[in-house]
Amino acid sequence: MANAPEVVQWEFEKGAITFRGHRMCLMDTTFFSGLKQEMADMMGIGGAKAVLRSVARRGGQETATVLSGDYGHLNTFAKMLEQAPAILNNIFPLYGWGIGEITVDSEKQELVLKLRHSYEAQGLSAEFSTPSCYLLEGYMEGIISGLLTEDIEFRETKCVTLGDDCCEFTCHTA
C-alpha cells in the first residue's frame, strides 16, 4: 500500500478529507466512546453491539472494493492467511486504529490479531463486561470478507476495557 500522503488528500478549501477518492472524516475517541455508551444505555449492550458491528461490516466491505486494487481478491482462506498480515498492518496505522501484531496458525486455519492502542477501547468505562471493540470487529470482518469473497468471522476475545494488556481478535471461516 502507498504511504498516507499518496492516498489521503486534505482539501481545506472544501473542508474535505478523501482516501482514494472516498470521503472520510475525523472524530476523536470521545465521540466513539460516547456513541457506544449512549447506544448501550438506550438499547442495551447487546443491541448496541449488533447495530455497530453490522454497520461497520458494511463499511469494511465498501473499503474492500477500494483495497482490491492493491491486493486483488483473496480467492482462498489460505491465501488470506498469507496476505492478511501485510494488509492489516498497513491499514491499522493509516486509519489510526492502533498498532497490530498478527500471527497465523496455518494448522488451525486461524489468524490472531493483537491490537495495541485501540482507538475504540480508549475511554470506555468498566461498565462493558464483554470485549467492546464492535466497530473494529465488524470493519475488519467486512474488509477481509470483501477481499476474500467468502464469509469469515472476526471475534474479539480480549479487550483492554476488561483489563487485558491489548485487544485480541481471532479470524476463521464462518
NULO-21331 format. One record per residue (C-alpha): x, y, z; residue number from 1. Coordinates in nm, 4 decimals. Example, Ala and Ser with C-alpha at 12.3 -4.5 7.8 and 13.67 -1.06 7.14 Angstrom:
2
- 1.2300:-0.4500:0.7800:1
- 1.3670:-0.1060:0.7140:2
***
This chain:
174
- 0.0000:0.0000:0.0000:1
- 0.1148:0.3533:-0.0652:2
- 0.2131:0.5984:0.2071:3
- -0.0607:0.8129:0.3623:4
- 0.0359:1.1341:0.1746:5
- -0.0086:0.9457:-0.1535:6
- -0.3598:0.8164:-0.0807:7
- -0.5082:1.0711:0.1614:8
- -0.5926:1.4192:0.0385:9
- -0.6815:1.7097:0.2638:10
- -0.8883:1.9723:0.0818:11
- -0.9090:2.2534:0.3340:12
- -1.0966:2.4874:0.0980:13
- -1.3769:2.2282:0.0750:14
- -1.3441:2.1026:0.4307:15
- -1.2896:1.7521:0.2952:16
- -1.0581:1.4570:0.3516:17
- -1.0537:1.1816:0.0921:18
- -0.8928:0.8380:0.0835:19
- -0.8526:0.7266:-0.2761:20
- -1.1448:0.9433:-0.3750:21
- -1.3720:0.8285:-0.0920:22
- -1.4832:1.0951:0.1559:23
- -1.3609:1.0432:0.5122:24
- -1.3982:1.2332:0.8383:25
- -1.2033:1.2540:1.1600:26
- -1.3664:1.2234:1.5001:27
- -1.1871:1.1943:1.8298:28
- -1.2155:0.8892:2.0512:29
- -1.4552:1.0619:2.2915:30
- -1.7116:1.0659:2.0095:31
- -1.6896:0.6883:1.9644:32
- -1.6928:0.6106:2.3367:33
- -1.9880:0.8463:2.3834:34
- -2.1763:0.6938:2.0917:35
- -2.1272:0.3428:2.2253:36
- -2.2210:0.4431:2.5787:37
- -2.5404:0.6182:2.4650:38
- -2.6390:0.3260:2.2447:39
- -2.5739:0.0801:2.5273:40
- -2.7856:0.2925:2.7622:41
- -3.0702:0.3077:2.5092:42
- -3.0567:-0.0416:2.3564:43
- -2.8551:-0.2500:2.5990:44
- -2.5017:-0.3643:2.5254:45
- -2.6214:-0.6487:2.3005:46
- -2.8322:-0.4151:2.0858:47
- -2.5533:-0.1579:2.0573:48
- -2.3056:-0.4273:1.9587:49
- -2.5358:-0.5734:1.6933:50
- -2.6034:-0.2376:1.5258:51
- -2.2465:-0.1029:1.5403:52
- -2.0916:-0.4297:1.4249:53
- -2.3339:-0.4615:1.1321:54
- -2.2825:-0.1017:1.0154:55
- -1.9045:-0.1399:1.0440:56
- -1.9102:-0.4675:0.8481:57
- -2.0845:-0.2932:0.5602:58
- -1.8286:-0.0140:0.5739:59
- -1.5490:-0.2704:0.5681:60
- -1.6987:-0.4360:0.2615:61
- -1.7020:-0.0986:0.0841:62
- -1.3394:-0.0412:0.1853:63
- -1.2541:-0.3829:0.0400:64
- -1.3584:-0.2573:-0.3031:65
- -1.1016:0.0236:-0.2721:66
- -0.8305:-0.2079:-0.1354:67
- -0.8880:-0.4748:-0.4009:68
- -0.6904:-0.2518:-0.6388:69
- -0.3837:-0.3080:-0.4186:70
- -0.4407:-0.6656:-0.3113:71
- -0.6831:-0.8211:-0.5582:72
- -0.9309:-1.0778:-0.4345:73
- -0.8048:-1.3410:-0.1938:74
- -0.9566:-1.6492:-0.3536:75
- -0.8937:-1.8907:-0.0687:76
- -0.8788:-1.8695:0.3069:77
- -0.5190:-1.9970:0.2926:78
- -0.4252:-1.7086:0.0607:79
- -0.5966:-1.4684:0.3004:80
- -0.3885:-1.6062:0.5874:81
- -0.0747:-1.5338:0.3821:82
- -0.1698:-1.1786:0.2831:83
- -0.3772:-1.0536:0.5771:84
- -0.0783:-0.9549:0.7931:85
- 0.0513:-0.7151:0.5246:86
- -0.2961:-0.5785:0.4542:87
- -0.3932:-0.5200:0.8166:88
- -0.0526:-0.3888:0.9222:89
- -0.0869:-0.1214:0.6534:90
- -0.4461:-0.0329:0.7375:91
- -0.4220:-0.0003:1.1158:92
- -0.1727:0.2858:1.1432:93
- -0.3058:0.4574:0.8290:94
- -0.6596:0.4649:0.9706:95
- -0.5413:0.5487:1.3234:96
- -0.6836:0.2290:1.4727:97
- -0.3715:0.1335:1.6688:98
- -0.0779:-0.0996:1.6134:99
- -0.1439:-0.4607:1.5216:100
- 0.0630:-0.7724:1.5774:101
- -0.0595:-1.0597:1.3632:102
- 0.0158:-1.4278:1.3908:103
- -0.1129:-1.7035:1.1667:104
- -0.1764:-2.0594:1.2785:105
- -0.1886:-2.2490:0.9481:106
- -0.2691:-2.5754:1.1217:107
- -0.5794:-2.4291:1.2919:108
- -0.6548:-2.2126:0.9864:109
- -0.6766:-1.9140:1.2150:110
- -0.5397:-1.5617:1.2256:111
- -0.4841:-1.3898:1.5618:112
- -0.4565:-1.0126:1.5782:113
- -0.3293:-0.8363:1.8893:114
- -0.4126:-0.4667:1.8755:115
- -0.2406:-0.2141:2.0994:116
- -0.3634:0.1430:2.1478:117
- -0.7134:0.0668:2.0135:118
- -0.8942:0.3932:1.9458:119
- -1.2222:0.2179:2.0157:120
- -1.1424:0.0819:2.3601:121
- -0.9890:0.4108:2.4717:122
- -1.2131:0.5988:2.7077:123
- -1.4768:0.3309:2.7641:124
- -1.5971:0.2665:3.1159:125
- -1.5687:-0.0625:3.3007:126
- -1.9457:-0.0957:3.2520:127
- -1.8737:-0.3108:2.9471:128
- -1.8427:-0.6687:3.0720:129
- -1.7514:-0.8166:2.7350:130
- -1.4924:-0.7201:2.4733:131
- -1.6113:-0.3875:2.3341:132
- -1.4384:-0.3116:2.0015:133
- -1.7503:-0.3804:1.7933:134
- -1.6658:-0.1332:1.5181:135
- -1.3190:-0.2762:1.4622:136
- -1.4516:-0.6302:1.4792:137
- -1.7165:-0.5641:1.2148:138
- -1.4975:-0.3450:0.9942:139
- -1.2140:-0.5985:0.9797:140
- -1.4605:-0.8778:0.9108:141
- -1.6076:-0.6737:0.6255:142
- -1.2685:-0.5900:0.4731:143
- -1.1373:-0.9457:0.4757:144
- -1.4734:-1.0985:0.3724:145
- -1.4928:-0.8484:0.0866:146
- -1.1412:-0.9270:-0.0332:147
- -1.1911:-1.2990:0.0195:148
- -1.5402:-1.3132:-0.1366:149
- -1.6489:-1.5613:0.1291:150
- -1.7728:-1.5116:0.4819:151
- -1.5217:-1.5106:0.7623:152
- -1.5661:-1.4253:1.1256:153
- -1.3611:-1.1828:1.3336:154
- -1.4231:-1.2108:1.7063:155
- -1.2697:-1.0059:1.9820:156
- -1.1548:-1.2399:2.2581:157
- -0.9623:-0.9947:2.4793:158
- -1.0061:-0.6220:2.5394:159
- -0.8275:-0.3537:2.7389:160
- -1.1679:-0.2486:2.8774:161
- -1.1675:-0.5845:3.0590:162
- -0.8189:-0.5294:3.1988:163
- -0.6318:-0.7208:2.9260:164
- -0.2990:-0.5770:2.8071:165
- -0.4281:-0.5488:2.4479:166
- -0.7346:-0.6161:2.2372:167
- -0.7172:-0.9524:2.0634:168
- -0.9210:-1.0814:1.7717:169
- -0.9379:-1.4212:1.6044:170
- -1.0314:-1.4774:1.2424:171
- -1.1554:-1.8010:1.0876:172
- -1.4050:-1.9126:0.8245:173
- -1.7687:-1.8634:0.9202:174
***
